[in-house]
């Protein structure tokens, strides 16, 4: 096993530090469990609030912890294993009532299962070279450029460079003064590219216009288990570099559609914890 340019045993050093971090996370989860799970005020405000039945959840197309809180043990990683999930031993936590309290318990249990998965992944990593540097090596950018000009690039894969302020992102005051404010013709300022998703996407689309990808004619749907449920992409290709049709199955969208049904009969104040149990992601929900 090669780590940071030095032969090392993954289980002795790198994995040891990872397991220490996992232990720290477990301590936080135990603290949260002790603080909330048997707290009468918390339980009384969550129990039987924001309820949805298993059948209604299925009818709306809900997946993830929101569905599993109703007692339906559907998890994409179990139903249609991908990557190495078929080699991992983990449980699919479920509730029974589909209320806010069950959704809390399901998510708490899932975090422990996630830690179990991480531990198993470390235990199953095969021997071989890995790109991991436990110490780090930062060099001036000019030094890296000079080494690259001389063809000495093999040693640079383990190094990082200390960037000057321009490359780090301090160009907006010049950018706005000399460039037209048109997103379709001018690359965004460094701050926007590095600092927000819109700027990054704007930069990517301008630089990668056309993308140069020509998939075969056909259609495909592939889902993964996201934090909120099944995240899937249905793509139809006509052989060109852009899809003929793309449809995203987002976990949050069906849950938000069912939210009014979950709130019937509850108090206005119950909207806050019920909405919080959705874990709504705006970029995923937007249509």
Secondary structure, DSSP 8 states (H G I E B T S, - for coil): -EETTEE--TTTTHHHHHHHHHHHHHHHHHHHHHHHTT-HHHHHHHTTSS---HHHHHHHT--HHHHHTTT----HHHHS--TTGGG--------SS-SHHHHHHHHHHHHHHHHHHHHHHHHH--SSB----SS--EEEHHHHHHHHHTT--GGGGG-EEE--HHHHH--HHHHHHHS-S-TTTS---HHHHHH-HHHHHHHHHHHTTTTT----SEEEEEEEEETTEEEEEEEEE-SSSS-SEEEEE-HHHHHHHHHHHHHTTS-TTHHHHHHHHHT--HHHH--
